[in-house]
Amino acid sequence: MTEIVIKRVREEPQEQDGVRILVDRLWPRGLSKAKADVGCRVPEAAPSPELRKWFNHEPAKWEEFVERYRAELEENSAAAELAAQIERHPKVTLLYDAKDTKHNHALILRDWLAYQAG
């Protein structure tokens, strides 16, 4: 079974990260591709632009954001493909750029992917 962890893309890459996958819809501003050390990028697995703008990183909207994003994931072919691809790796690190480590979409995506795996 694949171990799925999350971390901020601006943290130093570590050998134990396994496959590093950026799951933000937008490339992190001011971060070079070399410094990010991203194995692949799946922007389509991130929340839709409308949902991202509605949430606006406001913790008061967190519970509803979780529900809305999970609903999007259920209909998201890129997320389903990501779930299938990560099964081939012992460890995957989902990378995100949000400053808030407690209220970000990577937490939800990690849990959703783990549930898909089974």
N, CA, C and O atoms as a MOPAC input file, in Angstrom:
PM7 MOZYME 1SCF
protein

 N      0.83900 1    -1.19100 1     0.00000 1
 C      0.00000 1     0.00000 1     0.00000 1
 C      0.88100 1     1.25000 1     0.00000 1
 O      1.91100 1     1.29700 1     0.67300 1
 N      0.47500 1     2.22500 1    -0.73800 1
 C      1.23200 1     3.45800 1    -0.88000 1
 C      1.06800 1     4.34800 1     0.35000 1
 O     -0.04100 1     4.54600 1     0.84500 1
 N      2.17700 1     4.87200 1     0.82600 1
 C      2.13400 1     5.87800 1     1.88600 1
 C      1.99200 1     7.23400 1     1.20200 1
 O      2.78400 1     7.58200 1     0.32600 1
 N      0.98200 1     7.99500 1     1.60700 1
 C      0.73500 1     9.30400 1     1.01000 1
 C      0.92600 1    10.36400 1     2.09200 1
 O      0.24300 1    10.35500 1     3.11600 1
 N      1.85400 1    11.26200 1     1.85000 1
 C      2.08700 1    12.36700 1     2.78100 1
 C      1.92600 1    13.67700 1     2.02400 1
 O      1.89800 1    13.69900 1     0.79300 1
 N      1.82100 1    14.74500 1     2.76100 1
 C      1.74300 1    16.06700 1     2.13400 1
 C      2.80300 1    16.96700 1     2.74300 1
 O      3.21800 1    16.78400 1     3.88800 1
 N      3.22800 1    17.93600 1     1.95800 1
 C      4.13900 1    18.95700 1     2.47900 1
 C      4.11200 1    20.16400 1     1.55300 1
 O      3.71800 1    20.08700 1     0.39000 1
 N      4.54000 1    21.26200 1     2.11200 1
 C      4.60600 1    22.48800 1     1.31400 1
 C      5.70200 1    22.34800 1     0.27100 1
 O      6.78600 1    21.84300 1     0.56500 1
 N      5.42600 1    22.78600 1    -0.92800 1
 C      6.37100 1    22.68300 1    -2.02600 1
 C      7.63500 1    23.49700 1    -1.75500 1
 O      8.68300 1    23.21800 1    -2.33700 1
 N      7.55000 1    24.49300 1    -0.88500 1
 C      8.70800 1    25.33800 1    -0.58700 1
 C      9.63700 1    24.72200 1     0.46000 1
 O     10.72100 1    25.24900 1     0.71100 1
 N      9.22200 1    23.61200 1     1.07200 1
 C     10.10900 1    22.90000 1     1.98400 1
 C     11.18500 1    22.19900 1     1.16500 1
 O     10.95900 1    21.82200 1     0.01500 1
 N     12.34700 1    22.03000 1     1.76700 1
 C     13.46300 1    21.37600 1     1.08700 1
 C     13.08700 1    19.95100 1     0.68200 1
 O     12.58500 1    19.19200 1     1.51100 1
 N     13.32100 1    19.57700 1    -0.57200 1
 C     13.06600 1    18.19300 1    -0.98100 1
 C     13.93600 1    17.22700 1    -0.16700 1
 O     15.08200 1    17.53300 1     0.16100 1
 N     13.38000 1    16.07700 1     0.14600 1
 C     14.08800 1    15.05100 1     0.90400 1
 C     14.06600 1    13.75500 1     0.09600 1
 O     13.11800 1    13.50300 1    -0.64800 1
 N     15.07900 1    12.95500 1     0.23600 1
 C     15.12200 1    11.67700 1    -0.47200 1
 C     13.94500 1    10.79500 1    -0.08500 1
 O     13.41800 1    10.06100 1    -0.92000 1
 N     13.52800 1    10.86400 1     1.18400 1
 C     12.42900 1    10.02600 1     1.66200 1
 C     11.04800 1    10.52300 1     1.21800 1
 O     10.03800 1     9.93700 1     1.60700 1
 N     10.98500 1    11.59000 1     0.41200 1
 C      9.70200 1    12.07300 1    -0.10100 1
 C      9.06000 1    11.08000 1    -1.07200 1
 O      7.84200 1    11.08900 1    -1.24900 1
 N      9.85300 1    10.24300 1    -1.68700 1
 C      9.31000 1     9.36300 1    -2.71700 1
 C      8.98500 1    10.19200 1    -3.95200 1
 O      9.70600 1    11.13400 1    -4.28100 1
 N      7.91000 1     9.84200 1    -4.62800 1
 C      7.49300 1    10.59000 1    -5.81100 1
 C      6.83800 1    11.89100 1    -5.35400 1
 O      5.89100 1    11.86800 1    -4.56900 1
 N      7.33700 1    13.01600 1    -5.84000 1
 C      6.82600 1    14.34000 1    -5.45500 1
 C      5.86200 1    14.82600 1    -6.52500 1
 O      6.23300 1    14.98700 1    -7.68800 1
 N      4.60500 1    15.06200 1    -6.11300 1
 C      3.55900 1    15.45600 1    -7.05300 1
 C      2.95400 1    16.78800 1    -6.62200 1
 O      2.38100 1    16.89300 1    -5.53700 1
 N      3.08000 1    17.79100 1    -7.46200 1
 C      2.46800 1    19.09000 1    -7.18200 1
 C      0.99100 1    19.02100 1    -7.54400 1
 O      0.63700 1    18.69000 1    -8.67600 1
 N      0.13400 1    19.33300 1    -6.58000 1
 C     -1.31300 1    19.22100 1    -6.79600 1
 C     -2.01800 1    20.57000 1    -6.71300 1
 O     -3.21500 1    20.62400 1    -6.42800 1
 N     -1.30200 1    21.64400 1    -6.95400 1
 C     -1.90000 1    22.97700 1    -7.02200 1
 C     -2.27600 1    23.28000 1    -8.46600 1
 O     -1.59400 1    22.85700 1    -9.40000 1
 N     -3.36100 1    24.01000 1    -8.63600 1
 C     -3.80000 1    24.38200 1    -9.98500 1
 C     -2.82700 1    25.39500 1   -10.60100 1
 O     -2.59700 1    25.36500 1   -11.81000 1
 N     -2.26600 1    26.27000 1    -9.80500 1
 C     -1.33700 1    27.29400 1   -10.28500 1
 C      0.07900 1    26.95900 1    -9.83900 1
 O      0.28700 1    26.43800 1    -8.74400 1
 N      1.05500 1    27.26200 1   -10.70000 1
 C      2.44800 1    27.05700 1   -10.30000 1
 C      2.78300 1    28.08000 1    -9.21300 1
 O      2.40900 1    29.24600 1    -9.33400 1
 N      3.48700 1    27.65900 1    -8.14800 1
 C      3.82800 1    28.57900 1    -7.04900 1
 C      4.64900 1    29.77700 1    -7.53200 1
 O      5.69200 1    29.62100 1    -8.16600 1
 N      4.16200 1    30.95000 1    -7.22200 1
 C      4.80100 1    32.18900 1    -7.65300 1
 C      6.21800 1    32.29400 1    -7.08900 1
 O      6.44200 1    32.10200 1    -5.89400 1
 N      7.16100 1    32.60000 1    -7.96600 1
 C      8.53400 1    32.84100 1    -7.54800 1
 C      9.34500 1    31.59200 1    -7.24500 1
 O     10.47000 1    31.70200 1    -6.75700 1
 N      8.81600 1    30.42000 1    -7.51500 1
 C      9.52400 1    29.16800 1    -7.23700 1
 C      9.98000 1    28.53800 1    -8.55100 1
 O      9.16900 1    28.27000 1    -9.43700 1
 N     11.27900 1    28.30800 1    -8.66500 1
 C     11.79100 1    27.69200 1    -9.89100 1
 C     11.46200 1    26.20600 1    -9.91600 1
 O     11.28300 1    25.58300 1    -8.86900 1
 N     11.38400 1    25.65500 1   -11.09300 1
 C     11.10700 1    24.21800 1   -11.23900 1
 C     12.23400 1    23.39000 1   -10.64400 1
 O     11.99000 1    22.33000 1   -10.06800 1
 N     13.47400 1    23.87000 1   -10.77900 1
 C     14.61100 1    23.13300 1   -10.23100 1
 C     14.52800 1    23.06900 1    -8.70100 1
 O     14.76200 1    22.01600 1    -8.10900 1
 N     14.19900 1    24.18400 1    -8.07200 1
 C     14.12000 1    24.21400 1    -6.60600 1
 C     12.94200 1    23.39000 1    -6.09700 1
 O     13.03100 1    22.78000 1    -5.03100 1
 N     11.84200 1    23.36400 1    -6.84300 1
 C     10.66000 1    22.61800 1    -6.42600 1
 C     10.89900 1    21.11500 1    -6.48400 1
 O     10.33500 1    20.36400 1    -5.68800 1
 N     11.72700 1    20.67600 1    -7.41600 1
 C     12.04100 1    19.25200 1    -7.56200 1
 C     10.77200 1    18.40000 1    -7.60500 1
 O     10.59700 1    17.47000 1    -6.81700 1
 N      9.90200 1    18.74100 1    -8.54100 1
 C      8.61300 1    18.06300 1    -8.69100 1
 C      8.75300 1    16.95000 1    -9.72100 1
 O      9.25300 1    17.17300 1   -10.82400 1
 N      8.30800 1    15.74400 1    -9.35400 1
 C      8.33700 1    14.62500 1   -10.28200 1
 C      7.27200 1    14.76000 1   -11.34700 1
 O      7.51400 1    14.48200 1   -12.52200 1
 N      6.09400 1    15.18700 1   -10.93400 1
 C      5.02000 1    15.46300 1   -11.89000 1
 C      4.05600 1    16.45700 1   -11.25700 1
 O      4.12100 1    16.75700 1   -10.06500 1
 N      3.18000 1    16.94400 1   -12.08500 1
 C      2.21600 1    17.95900 1   -11.66000 1
 C      0.84100 1    17.54500 1   -12.15400 1
 O      0.67900 1    17.17900 1   -13.31800 1
 N     -0.15700 1    17.60300 1   -11.26500 1
 C     -1.52500 1    17.24200 1   -11.63200 1
 C     -2.44800 1    18.38700 1   -11.19200 1
 O     -3.16400 1    18.26500 1   -10.19800 1
 N     -2.42600 1    19.50600 1   -11.94500 1
 C     -3.23900 1    20.65400 1   -11.52800 1
 C     -4.73800 1    20.38700 1   -11.59100 1
 O     -5.51600 1    21.01700 1   -10.87500 1
 N     -5.13800 1    19.45900 1   -12.44500 1
 C     -6.56300 1    19.17000 1   -12.58600 1
 C     -7.15300 1    18.46800 1   -11.36400 1
 O     -8.37400 1    18.40300 1   -11.22200 1
 N     -6.30100 1    17.94000 1   -10.48100 1
 C     -6.78600 1    17.29000 1    -9.25700 1
 C     -7.07100 1    18.31000 1    -8.15200 1
 O     -7.65100 1    17.96600 1    -7.12200 1
 N     -6.67100 1    19.54100 1    -8.36500 1
 C     -6.92100 1    20.61200 1    -7.39000 1
 C     -8.37900 1    21.06300 1    -7.48800 1
 O     -9.06700 1    20.73600 1    -8.45500 1
 N     -8.84600 1    21.80600 1    -6.49900 1
 C    -10.21600 1    22.34200 1    -6.59100 1
 C    -10.39600 1    23.19800 1    -7.83700 1
 O     -9.44500 1    23.80200 1    -8.33300 1
 N    -11.61300 1    23.24100 1    -8.33000 1
 C    -11.91500 1    24.07100 1    -9.49200 1
 C    -11.59000 1    25.53100 1    -9.17400 1
 O    -11.58400 1    25.92800 1    -8.00900 1
 N    -11.32200 1    26.32300 1   -10.20400 1
 C    -11.05100 1    27.74300 1    -9.95100 1
 C    -12.18600 1    28.42600 1    -9.18000 1
 O    -11.93700 1    29.27600 1    -8.32600 1
 N    -13.41700 1    28.05600 1    -9.48200 1
 C    -14.56100 1    28.67500 1    -8.78800 1
 C    -14.55400 1    28.32200 1    -7.30200 1
 O    -14.77300 1    29.18600 1    -6.45200 1
 N    -14.30100 1    27.05100 1    -6.99400 1
 C    -14.27900 1    26.62300 1    -5.59300 1
 C    -13.10000 1    27.24000 1    -4.86200 1
 O    -13.23900 1    27.68000 1    -3.72100 1
 N    -11.95000 1    27.27600 1    -5.50400 1
 C    -10.75300 1    27.87200 1    -4.89600 1
 C    -10.99600 1    29.34200 1    -4.55700 1
 O    -10.64700 1    29.80300 1    -3.47100 1
 N    -11.59800 1    30.07300 1    -5.49800 1
 C    -11.87000 1    31.49200 1    -5.26000 1
 C    -12.92300 1    31.67500 1    -4.16900 1
 O    -12.81100 1    32.58600 1    -3.34800 1
 N    -13.93800 1    30.82300 1    -4.15500 1
 C    -14.97100 1    30.92100 1    -3.12600 1
 C    -14.36600 1    30.68500 1    -1.73800 1
 O    -14.65400 1    31.43300 1    -0.80300 1
 N    -13.53600 1    29.65900 1    -1.60100 1
 C    -12.93000 1    29.33300 1    -0.30100 1
 C    -11.99700 1    30.44000 1     0.16900 1
 O    -12.06100 1    30.85900 1     1.32500 1
 N    -11.13700 1    30.91200 1    -0.71400 1
 C    -10.24700 1    32.04000 1    -0.43000 1
 C     -9.41600 1    31.83500 1     0.85100 1
 O     -9.04500 1    32.80300 1     1.51400 1
 N     -9.13200 1    30.58500 1     1.18700 1
 C     -8.33800 1    30.22500 1     2.37500 1
 C     -8.93100 1    30.78800 1     3.66800 1
 O     -8.19700 1    31.16700 1     4.58000 1
 N    -10.25500 1    30.83800 1     3.73800 1
 C    -10.94000 1    31.32600 1     4.93600 1
 C    -11.33300 1    30.13500 1     5.80800 1
 O    -12.22400 1    29.37300 1     5.43200 1
 N    -10.68900 1    29.95600 1     6.96500 1
 C    -10.98500 1    28.81300 1     7.82900 1
 C    -12.46700 1    28.67500 1     8.19900 1
 O    -12.93100 1    27.56000 1     8.43700 1
 N    -13.20100 1    29.75300 1     8.25300 1
 C    -14.63100 1    29.68200 1     8.58400 1
 C    -15.41900 1    28.90900 1     7.52800 1
 O    -16.49400 1    28.38600 1     7.81900 1
 N    -14.89700 1    28.83400 1     6.31500 1
 C    -15.56300 1    28.11700 1     5.22600 1
 C    -15.05400 1    26.67800 1     5.07800 1
 O    -15.46500 1    25.96900 1     4.15900 1
 N    -14.17700 1    26.25100 1     5.96100 1
 C    -13.48400 1    24.97800 1     5.80500 1
 C    -14.42300 1    23.77900 1     5.65200 1
 O    -14.27800 1    23.00600 1     4.70600 1
 N    -15.37200 1    23.61500 1     6.56000 1
 C    -16.24000 1    22.43100 1     6.52800 1
 C    -17.00400 1    22.33200 1     5.20100 1
 O    -17.10400 1    21.25400 1     4.61500 1
 N    -17.53500 1    23.45300 1     4.74000 1
 C    -18.25600 1    23.42800 1     3.47000 1
 C    -17.30500 1    23.20600 1     2.29400 1
 O    -17.65700 1    22.53600 1     1.32300 1
 N    -16.10300 1    23.77000 1     2.38600 1
 C    -15.10000 1    23.55200 1     1.35000 1
 C    -14.76700 1    22.06400 1     1.23600 1
 O    -14.66400 1    21.53200 1     0.13100 1
 N    -14.60000 1    21.39700 1     2.37600 1
 C    -14.30200 1    19.96300 1     2.37800 1
 C    -15.38900 1    19.20200 1     1.63000 1
 O    -15.08700 1    18.36900 1     0.77600 1
 N    -16.63000 1    19.47700 1     1.93800 1
 C    -17.75600 1    18.79700 1     1.28300 1
 C    -17.77200 1    19.06200 1    -0.22400 1
 O    -17.93100 1    18.14000 1    -1.02400 1
 N    -17.60600 1    20.32300 1    -0.59600 1
 C    -17.64800 1    20.68300 1    -2.02000 1
 C    -16.48800 1    20.06600 1    -2.80100 1
 O    -16.66500 1    19.57800 1    -3.91700 1
 N    -15.30600 1    20.09600 1    -2.20100 1
 C    -14.14200 1    19.55400 1    -2.89900 1
 C    -14.25300 1    18.03300 1    -3.02500 1
 O    -13.92700 1    17.48600 1    -4.07800 1
 N    -14.69700 1    17.35000 1    -1.99500 1
 C    -14.90400 1    15.89900 1    -2.09000 1
 C    -15.89200 1    15.56300 1    -3.20300 1
 O    -15.69700 1    14.59900 1    -3.94300 1
 N    -16.94100 1    16.35300 1    -3.31700 1
 C    -17.91700 1    16.13100 1    -4.39400 1
 C    -17.24600 1    16.31700 1    -5.75100 1
 O    -17.49900 1    15.54600 1    -6.67700 1
 N    -16.39400 1    17.33300 1    -5.87800 1
 C    -15.66800 1    17.53600 1    -7.13900 1
 C    -14.75600 1    16.34300 1    -7.43100 1
 O    -14.66800 1    15.88700 1    -8.57100 1
 N    -14.08000 1    15.84300 1    -6.39900 1
 C    -13.16300 1    14.72800 1    -6.60300 1
 C    -13.86900 1    13.48900 1    -7.14400 1
 O    -13.31100 1    12.75200 1    -7.95700 1
 N    -15.09200 1    13.26800 1    -6.69100 1
 C    -15.85100 1    12.09800 1    -7.14100 1
 C    -16.13300 1    12.13700 1    -8.64700 1
 O    -16.33800 1    11.09800 1    -9.27400 1
 N    -16.14100 1    13.33000 1    -9.21200 1
 C    -16.41600 1    13.49800 1   -10.64300 1
 C    -15.15700 1    13.84300 1   -11.44100 1
 O    -15.24800 1    14.16200 1   -12.62600 1
 N    -13.99800 1    13.78300 1   -10.81000 1
 C    -12.75900 1    14.28200 1   -11.40500 1
 C    -11.93000 1    13.13200 1   -11.98200 1
 O    -11.37800 1    12.33100 1   -11.22800 1
 N    -11.84000 1    13.04600 1   -13.29600 1
 C    -11.08900 1    11.96100 1   -13.93400 1
 C     -9.58700 1    12.06400 1   -13.66600 1
 O     -8.90900 1    11.03900 1   -13.59300 1
 N     -9.05700 1    13.27000 1   -13.52000 1
 C     -7.63000 1    13.43300 1   -13.22800 1
 C     -7.30900 1    12.89100 1   -11.83700 1
 O     -6.26600 1    12.27000 1   -11.63800 1
 N     -8.19400 1    13.12200 1   -10.88400 1
 C     -7.99000 1    12.59900 1    -9.52900 1
 C     -8.07000 1    11.07500 1    -9.53500 1
 O     -7.29100 1    10.41100 1    -8.85100 1
 N     -8.99800 1    10.52200 1   -10.29700 1
 C     -9.12300 1     9.06300 1   -10.40000 1
 C     -7.87100 1     8.46200 1   -11.03800 1
 O     -7.38600 1     7.41800 1   -10.60200 1
 N     -7.35300 1     9.12100 1   -12.06300 1
 C     -6.13100 1     8.65000 1   -12.70900 1
 C     -4.94700 1     8.74700 1   -11.75100 1
 O     -4.10500 1     7.84900 1   -11.71500 1
 N     -4.87400 1     9.82100 1   -10.98100 1
 C     -3.82100 1     9.97000 1    -9.98300 1
 C     -3.89800 1     8.83300 1    -8.96600 1
 O     -2.87200 1     8.26000 1    -8.60100 1
 N     -5.09000 1     8.50700 1    -8.51300 1
 C     -5.27200 1     7.40700 1    -7.55600 1
 C     -4.72100 1     6.10100 1    -8.12700 1
 O     -4.07900 1     5.33100 1    -7.41200 1
 N     -4.96700 1     5.85700 1    -9.39400 1
 C     -4.47700 1     4.63200 1   -10.02700 1
 C     -2.95800 1     4.65300 1   -10.17700 1
 O     -2.30300 1     3.62600 1    -9.99600 1
 N     -2.40200 1     5.80100 1   -10.50400 1
 C     -0.95700 1     5.89900 1   -10.73200 1
 C     -0.14500 1     5.77600 1    -9.45100 1
 O      0.92800 1     5.17300 1    -9.46300 1
 N     -0.62700 1     6.32700 1    -8.35700 1
 C      0.18700 1     6.30600 1    -7.13900 1
 C      0.29700 1     4.91400 1    -6.53200 1
 O      1.19400 1     4.66000 1    -5.72900 1
 N     -0.59700 1     4.01900 1    -6.90400 1
 C     -0.54000 1     2.65300 1    -6.37800 1
 C      0.75600 1     1.94500 1    -6.75200 1
 O      1.12500 1     0.95700 1    -6.11800 1
 N      1.44400 1     2.43200 1    -7.76200 1
 C      2.69100 1     1.81500 1    -8.23000 1
 C      3.90900 1     2.23300 1    -7.41000 1
 O      5.01300 1     1.74200 1    -7.64100 1
 N      3.71000 1     3.13700 1    -6.45600 1
 C      4.84100 1     3.68000 1    -5.70400 1
 C      4.67300 1     3.43200 1    -4.20500 1
 O      3.56000 1     3.51700 1    -3.68500 1
 N      5.76300 1     3.12700 1    -3.51100 1
 C      5.64500 1     2.89500 1    -2.06600 1
 C      5.35900 1     4.17100 1    -1.27400 1
 O      4.69900 1     4.13000 1    -0.23600 1
 N      5.86100 1     5.30600 1    -1.77100 1
 C      5.62000 1     6.56900 1    -1.06700 1
 C      5.42900 1     7.69200 1    -2.06400 1
 O      6.15800 1     7.80300 1    -3.05000 1
 N      4.42500 1     8.53200 1    -1.78800 1
 C      4.10300 1     9.68300 1    -2.61400 1
 C      3.96500 1    10.88900 1    -1.69500 1
 O      3.34200 1    10.80500 1    -0.63700 1
 N      4.54500 1    12.00500 1    -2.10300 1
 C      4.38200 1    13.25500 1    -1.36800 1
 C      3.60100 1    14.22400 1    -2.24800 1
 O      4.04900 1    14.61100 1    -3.32700 1
 N      2.42600 1    14.60500 1    -1.76300 1
 C      1.61500 1    15.60700 1    -2.45500 1
 C      2.10800 1    16.97700 1    -2.01800 1
 O      2.19800 1    17.25800 1    -0.82300 1
 N      2.42200 1    17.81300 1    -2.96700 1
 C      2.96700 1    19.14200 1    -2.69000 1
 C      1.91700 1    20.21200 1    -2.94000 1
 O      1.17100 1    20.15900 1    -3.91800 1
 N      1.87300 1    21.18400 1    -2.03500 1
 C      0.95100 1    22.30600 1    -2.15500 1
 C      1.69000 1    23.56500 1    -1.73900 1
 O      2.76000 1    23.47800 1    -1.13600 1
 N      1.14300 1    24.73100 1    -2.04700 1
 C      1.83400 1    25.98400 1    -1.73300 1
 C      1.13400 1    26.82600 1    -0.67400 1
 O      1.69800 1    27.82400 1    -0.22400 1
 N     -0.06100 1    26.46200 1    -0.26800 1
 C     -0.79100 1    27.27000 1     0.71700 1
 C      0.01800 1    27.41300 1     2.00900 1
 O      0.70500 1    26.48300 1     2.43100 1
 N     -0.07500 1    28.58300 1     2.62300 1
 C      0.63200 1    28.81900 1     3.88100 1
 C     -0.05300 1    28.12400 1     5.05300 1
 O      0.60600 1    27.73600 1     6.01800 1
 N     -1.35700 1    27.96900 1     4.97500 1
 C     -2.12900 1    27.35200 1     6.04800 1
 C     -1.98900 1    25.83000 1     5.95300 1
 O     -2.47500 1    25.21200 1     5.00600 1
 N     -1.33100 1    25.24300 1     6.93000 1
 C     -1.08800 1    23.80100 1     6.90100 1
 C     -2.26900 1    22.99000 1     7.44400 1
 O     -2.25700 1    21.76200 1     7.36700 1
 N     -3.27200 1    23.65400 1     7.98500 1
 C     -4.43800 1    22.95800 1     8.55900 1
 C     -5.69000 1    23.07800 1     7.70500 1
 O     -6.64300 1    22.32300 1     7.89700 1
 N     -5.69900 1    24.01200 1     6.77100 1
 C     -6.87300 1    24.24800 1     5.93000 1
 C     -6.43900 1    24.37900 1     4.47000 1
 O     -6.42400 1    25.47900 1     3.91800 1
 N     -6.09000 1    23.25800 1     3.85400 1
 C     -5.70700 1    23.30000 1     2.44900 1
 C     -6.18700 1    22.04200 1     1.74800 1
 O     -6.41200 1    21.01100 1     2.38300 1
 N     -6.33800 1    22.13400 1     0.45600 1
 C     -6.92900 1    21.05100 1    -0.32400 1
 C     -6.09400 1    19.77700 1    -0.32900 1
 O     -6.64200 1    18.69300 1    -0.52700 1
 N     -4.78600 1    19.87600 1    -0.11800 1
 C     -3.94000 1    18.67800 1    -0.14500 1
 C     -4.31900 1    17.70400 1     0.97100 1
 O     -4.20100 1    16.49100 1     0.80100 1
 N     -4.76800 1    18.22300 1     2.09900 1
 C     -5.23200 1    17.35700 1     3.19600 1
 C     -6.41800 1    16.51000 1     2.74600 1
 O     -6.48400 1    15.31100 1     3.01600 1
 N     -7.34000 1    17.15000 1     2.06400 1
 C     -8.55100 1    16.46800 1     1.59800 1
 C     -8.19600 1    15.47600 1     0.49900 1
 O     -8.68500 1    14.34700 1     0.49500 1
 N     -7.35200 1    15.89300 1    -0.42200 1
 C     -6.95000 1    15.02500 1    -1.52200 1
 C     -6.20900 1    13.79600 1    -0.99500 1
 O     -6.45600 1    12.68100 1    -1.45400 1
 N     -5.30600 1    13.99000 1    -0.03800 1
 C     -4.58600 1    12.85200 1     0.55200 1
 C     -5.56600 1    11.83000 1     1.12200 1
 O     -5.44900 1    10.63400 1     0.85100 1
 N     -6.53100 1    12.30100 1     1.91100 1
 C     -7.50600 1    11.39200 1     2.51900 1
 C     -8.36600 1    10.71000 1     1.46700 1
 O     -8.67100 1     9.52300 1     1.58800 1
 N     -8.75600 1    11.44600 1     0.44300 1
 C     -9.56900 1    10.87700 1    -0.63400 1
 C     -8.79600 1     9.79100 1    -1.38400 1
 O     -9.33800 1     8.72800 1    -1.68400 1
 N     -7.53100 1    10.06800 1    -1.68100 1
 C     -6.68700 1     9.08200 1    -2.37800 1
 C     -6.47900 1     7.83200 1    -1.52900 1
 O     -6.51500 1     6.71500 1    -2.04500 1
 N     -6.26200 1     8.01800 1    -0.23500 1
 C     -6.09200 1     6.87700 1     0.67400 1
 C     -7.36400 1     6.02800 1     0.70700 1
 O     -7.29400 1     4.79900 1     0.72700 1
 N     -8.50900 1     6.68000 1     0.71300 1
 C     -9.78400 1     5.97200 1     0.71200 1
 C     -9.96900 1     5.18700 1    -0.60000 1
 O    -10.47000 1     4.06300 1    -0.59100 1
 N     -9.56300 1     5.78500 1    -1.71100 1
 C     -9.67800 1     5.11900 1    -3.00700 1
 C     -8.80600 1     3.86000 1    -3.05400 1
 O     -9.16300 1     2.86400 1    -3.68300 1
 N     -7.65500 1     3.92900 1    -2.37500 1
 C     -6.72200 1     2.80400 1    -2.36700 1
 C     -7.22100 1     1.66900 1    -1.48400 1
 O     -6.80000 1     0.52000 1    -1.61300 1
 N     -8.12200 1     2.02200 1    -0.59200 1
 C     -8.66500 1     1.08900 1     0.16600 1
 C     -8.94500 1     0.35400 1     1.21600 1
 O     -9.75600 1    -0.56800 1     1.12600 1

